[in-house]
Amino acid sequence: MAGSVLKVEVAFALPHKQRIVALAVPEGTTARQAVEMADLPSLFQELPSDTFLEAPLGIFGKAIRHPDKEPLREGDRVEVYRPLQIDPKAARLERAKRQAKGQ
């Protein structure tokens, strides 16, 4: 159905603040375009405005390799991921060191 409108959501969260923006987008809208339409910089003014331009994206917890090319489907929830604060491998190594000292 050409010209259809899809209902989707765009989600972003900080540790202290979360938002899910419901959108009606034209069929063929990509995940990246939906993030732009959600206008997250106005909702998260404490972050630099370019935070959302290149952020990794996913749909229902599954990372998208090419968010600029990934067309959305009815009911999709696009998730904007924050950069990791610490490498998971480094965090595991630190935990293991602390546990070894405690024993």
ZAKOLDREN-829404 format. One line per 3 residues: their letters; for each residue x, y, z of N, C-alpha, C. Coordinates in nm, 3 decimals. Layout:
% residues N
A = X,Y,Z,X,Y,Z,X,Y,Z  ...
END
This chain:
% residues 103
MAG = 0.083,-0.119,0.000,0.000,0.000,0.000,0.088,0.125,0.000  0.109,0.182,-0.115,0.188,0.303,-0.124,0.116,0.417,-0.053  0.193,0.500,0.013,0.136,0.615,0.081,0.076,0.585,0.217
SVL = 0.097,0.465,0.267,0.044,0.430,0.399,0.118,0.504,0.509  0.052,0.521,0.621,0.112,0.581,0.740,0.131,0.471,0.843  0.250,0.467,0.901,0.284,0.367,1.001,0.292,0.432,1.138
KVE = 0.246,0.360,1.239,0.263,0.405,1.377,0.385,0.335,1.434  0.482,0.418,1.478,0.606,0.367,1.535,0.639,0.447,1.660  0.740,0.401,1.732,0.788,0.473,1.851,0.939,0.489,1.842
VAF = 0.988,0.595,1.903,1.131,0.617,1.918,1.159,0.630,2.067  1.254,0.552,2.116,1.283,0.549,2.260,1.429,0.586,2.286  1.447,0.663,2.395,1.581,0.696,2.441,1.575,0.709,2.592
ALP = 1.683,0.669,2.658,1.683,0.676,2.804,1.820,0.715,2.857  1.816,0.794,2.961,1.931,0.821,3.045,1.903,0.751,3.178  2.000,0.737,3.266,1.972,0.669,3.392,1.858,0.732,3.472
HKQ = 1.839,0.862,3.459,1.739,0.932,3.538,1.618,0.981,3.458  1.615,0.956,3.328,1.509,1.012,3.244,1.491,0.928,3.119  1.366,0.893,3.089,1.336,0.813,2.971,1.222,0.878,2.894
RIV = 1.225,0.860,2.761,1.116,0.911,2.678,1.089,0.813,2.565  0.961,0.792,2.538,0.917,0.719,2.420,0.827,0.813,2.342  0.865,0.840,2.219,0.791,0.933,2.135,0.713,0.853,2.031
ALA = 0.580,0.866,2.034,0.494,0.800,1.935,0.487,0.887,1.810  0.504,0.823,1.695,0.502,0.895,1.568,0.414,0.824,1.467  0.359,0.901,1.375,0.294,0.848,1.255,0.383,0.891,1.140
VPE = 0.443,0.794,1.072,0.541,0.824,0.968,0.497,0.764,0.835  0.540,0.824,0.725,0.506,0.766,0.595,0.576,0.632,0.575  0.513,0.542,0.504,0.575,0.415,0.469,0.705,0.443,0.396
GTT = 0.810,0.368,0.429,0.940,0.390,0.368,1.034,0.473,0.454  0.982,0.528,0.564,1.066,0.605,0.657,1.169,0.511,0.718  1.294,0.558,0.724,1.400,0.476,0.784,1.407,0.500,0.935
ARQ = 1.480,0.413,1.002,1.498,0.426,1.147,1.563,0.560,1.180  1.666,0.599,1.105,1.736,0.726,1.131,1.641,0.844,1.110  1.559,0.839,1.006,1.463,0.947,0.981,1.362,0.959,1.095
AVE = 1.318,0.846,1.148,1.223,0.849,1.259,1.285,0.915,1.381  1.414,0.889,1.406,1.482,0.953,1.519,1.485,1.104,1.499  1.512,1.148,1.377,1.511,1.291,1.348,1.372,1.350,1.371
MAD = 1.269,1.279,1.328,1.131,1.327,1.344,1.091,1.336,1.491  1.149,1.252,1.576,1.114,1.249,1.718,1.167,1.372,1.792  1.260,1.445,1.732,1.316,1.568,1.790,1.366,1.546,1.934
LPS = 1.448,1.443,1.951,1.500,1.411,2.083,1.588,1.521,2.144  1.662,1.600,2.064,1.740,1.707,2.127,1.655,1.804,2.209  1.531,1.827,2.169,1.446,1.917,2.248,1.400,1.853,2.378
LFQ = 1.395,1.720,2.383,1.354,1.648,2.504,1.470,1.622,2.599  1.592,1.622,2.544,1.713,1.596,2.623,1.810,1.711,2.601  1.770,1.828,2.647,1.850,1.948,2.626,1.982,1.945,2.702
ELP = 1.995,1.854,2.799,2.119,1.844,2.874,2.230,1.776,2.793  2.196,1.718,2.679,2.293,1.651,2.593,2.328,1.740,2.474  2.448,1.724,2.417,2.480,1.798,2.295,2.380,1.761,2.185
SDT = 2.342,1.857,2.105,2.238,1.834,2.004,2.276,1.731,1.900  2.406,1.709,1.878,2.448,1.611,1.778,2.453,1.468,1.833  2.417,1.450,1.959,2.418,1.317,2.022,2.341,1.214,1.940
FLE = 2.231,1.256,1.879,2.141,1.162,1.815,2.168,1.143,1.666  2.260,1.222,1.610,2.285,1.217,1.466,2.346,1.085,1.420  2.443,1.035,1.495,2.514,0.913,1.455,2.501,0.802,1.559
APL = 2.414,0.819,1.655,2.399,0.719,1.761,2.359,0.584,1.702  2.410,0.475,1.760,2.366,0.344,1.716,2.217,0.327,1.745  2.148,0.256,1.656,2.004,0.235,1.670,1.972,0.087,1.670
GIF = 1.856,0.055,1.726,1.805,-0.081,1.723,1.654,-0.078,1.715  1.598,-0.193,1.685,1.453,-0.210,1.685,1.422,-0.323,1.781  1.349,-0.292,1.887,1.315,-0.389,1.992,1.437,-0.466,2.040
GKA = 1.545,-0.394,2.070,1.663,-0.456,2.129,1.759,-0.522,2.032  1.730,-0.519,1.905,1.820,-0.577,1.805,1.886,-0.465,1.727  2.020,-0.459,1.733,2.094,-0.352,1.666,2.069,-0.355,1.515
IRH = 2.065,-0.236,1.457,2.047,-0.221,1.313,2.183,-0.184,1.253  2.226,-0.259,1.153,2.355,-0.232,1.089,2.352,-0.105,1.004  2.244,-0.082,0.932,2.234,0.032,0.841,2.106,0.111,0.869
PDK = 2.106,0.190,0.978,1.983,0.260,1.016,1.937,0.364,0.914  2.029,0.408,0.826,1.991,0.504,0.723,1.917,0.436,0.607  1.922,0.304,0.605,1.858,0.229,0.496,1.746,0.138,0.545
EPL = 1.734,0.122,0.676,1.638,0.027,0.734,1.497,0.087,0.737  1.408,0.041,0.648,1.270,0.094,0.652,1.194,0.035,0.770  1.112,0.116,0.830,1.035,0.073,0.946,0.909,0.000,0.905
REG = 0.858,-0.080,1.000,0.730,-0.149,0.982,0.635,-0.103,1.091  0.509,-0.123,1.067,0.405,-0.086,1.163,0.438,-0.142,1.301  0.435,-0.054,1.402,0.455,-0.097,1.540,0.599,-0.105,1.586
DRV = 0.696,-0.078,1.499,0.836,-0.084,1.540,0.865,0.019,1.649  0.956,-0.018,1.738,1.008,0.077,1.837,1.157,0.093,1.810  1.195,0.211,1.763,1.335,0.241,1.737,1.398,0.284,1.868
EVY = 1.508,0.220,1.903,1.579,0.252,2.027,1.710,0.320,1.993  1.735,0.431,2.058,1.860,0.506,2.040,1.952,0.465,2.153  2.069,0.413,2.118,2.161,0.363,2.220,2.266,0.467,2.255
RPL = 2.296,0.475,2.384,2.402,0.563,2.432,2.536,0.493,2.416  2.644,0.570,2.401,2.777,0.506,2.397,2.810,0.444,2.532  2.885,0.336,2.530,2.926,0.270,2.654,3.022,0.359,2.731
QID = 3.007,0.363,2.863,3.097,0.442,2.946,3.228,0.368,2.973  3.220,0.236,2.972,3.339,0.153,2.995,3.323,0.027,2.911  3.434,-0.021,2.859,3.435,-0.143,2.780,3.389,-0.260,2.867
PKA = 3.293,-0.340,2.821,3.244,-0.452,2.903,3.354,-0.549,2.946  3.452,-0.572,2.860,3.562,-0.663,2.897,3.645,-0.603,3.010  3.669,-0.474,3.004,3.746,-0.408,3.111,3.667,-0.412,3.241
ARL = 3.536,-0.394,3.235,3.453,-0.398,3.355,3.457,-0.537,3.418  3.449,-0.643,3.337,3.455,-0.780,3.390,3.590,-0.807,3.455  3.697,-0.758,3.391,3.831,-0.777,3.446,3.843,-0.709,3.582
ERA = 3.792,-0.587,3.594,3.796,-0.515,3.722,3.716,-0.588,3.830  3.598,-0.638,3.795,3.517,-0.714,3.892,3.591,-0.838,3.938  3.655,-0.908,3.844,3.728,-1.030,3.879,3.845,-0.998,3.972
KRQ = 3.912,-0.886,3.948,4.023,-0.846,4.035,3.974,-0.815,4.176  3.861,-0.743,4.185,3.806,-0.710,4.317,3.762,-0.836,4.392  3.700,-0.929,4.320,3.655,-1.052,4.385,3.774,-1.135,4.432
AKG = 3.882,-1.137,4.354,4.001,-1.214,4.390,4.065,-1.157,4.517  4.064,-1.025,4.533,4.120,-0.962,4.652,4.036,-0.991,4.776  3.904,-1.003,4.756,3.813,-1.024,4.867,3.814,-1.166,4.921
Q = 3.871,-1.259,4.850,3.868,-1.398,4.894,3.991,-1.439,4.971
END
